[in-house]
Amino acid sequence: MTPSPAPEALCLPDALAQEFPGIESLSISYLQSTPGDGYPGTSVSWDPSRGDRLECSNSACLKGGVAIAALLSPLVATAQAKAVRKKPCTGQERLTNGSFQPCANQFMIVVELRYTAS
């Protein structure tokens, strides 16, 4: 299942705008799910006011999600206007015995970019 693009493009937060000055606006929508749980996830649109990461919904996950900059870098380098990417959560899940394992959550992400005119 592919998430639907966000209905309206959002402006970049300051930190991302400085790193990617050629982007006028973007929209990011994504599904987040845990493999094997039988639940495909819910489509969510990225809200720039919540930071520069897609947040992991796993309450046991520490420092998880997907960094927006890491997602945008290869797209901007090749001037892509739209991309669909599957990315794993980058966080660590705390187990009940106190040890850690990589978070199992996966993100299916749709990115749409609009570049500034040169």
N, C-alpha and C positions, 0 to 999 in steps of 0.2 A: 504494500500500500504506500502510495506517495502522498505526502502532506500537500495541502493546498497552499499556494503562496498567500502571504498576508495581503489584505485588500488594499492597503496603502503603504507606500514606501516611507521609511523612517529616516530621519537625518542621523548622522553619526554622532556619537558622544565625542567630546573634545579629544580624548586620548587617541581614539581610533581615527578621528579626522586629521590629527597631526601625523599619524603613521601612514595614512592612506589619503593624501591630499587630492588625489585624482578622482575620488568617489564623491559624487554629489549626494546620492542616497542609496539605501538598500532596504530590502525586506528579507527576513529570515523566518521561515516556519519549519517546524520539526515535529517528528514523532519520537517519543522516548519509550523504550520498552526493555524488559528483561528477557533475554532469550529463553525459550522453553516455558514461559509462564502462561502461554496461551492468550495473553492480552496484548494486542498490537499497539497499545498506547493511544494517546489523545493528541490531536494536532494542536500545537501551541505556536504563537507568534512571539518572536524575541522582542522584549521590551528594553530599549537602551537605558532606561533609568535604573534597571536592575544590575547594571554592570557590563563588563566586557566578556562575559562567559554565558554559555547556555548552561543553566543550572541543572544538576542531577537531582532527580526526585527521590533517590534512595536515601532514606533517613540515616542509614548506617555508613554512608559514603562520606569520606573526608576529602575536601579539596577537589571534588569531582566536577564533571561537566566537560564542555568543549570550549576552548579559547576561540573567540571570534577572530582575532588577528591571525592565528594559525590556519583558520578556515579561509580567510580572505587572501592571504599572501599569494598562494599559487593561482588563484583566480585573477587577481590584479596583474600578476606577472605575465599572464597570457591574454589579458583583456577580455575575459569571459563575462558575458552579461547575465548568464543563468547557469546554475549547476545544481546537481543533486548528488549528495555525498552521504555515505554511511560511515559513521565514526563511533568508536567505542568511548565510553566515559574514561577520563584520565585519572579518576580518583582511586582511592583504596578503601575497601569495605572492612570495617572492624568486625571481627567474628566474636562470638560469645566467650571464647577462651582468651580473648585479648590479642590474638594475632591478627594479621591483615592479609587480605587477598585483593587482587584487582577487582574493581566494581564490574559487575556483569552487564550493566545497563548499556544499551546501544541507542544511538541517535540516527535517524534518517532525516537529513536536512536539505531543504530547498533554499537556495540563496539567489536573489535577483539583485543585480547591481545596475545603477545608472551612473555613468561617468560624466565628469564635467567636460564641457567643450574645450578643446585646446586651441 
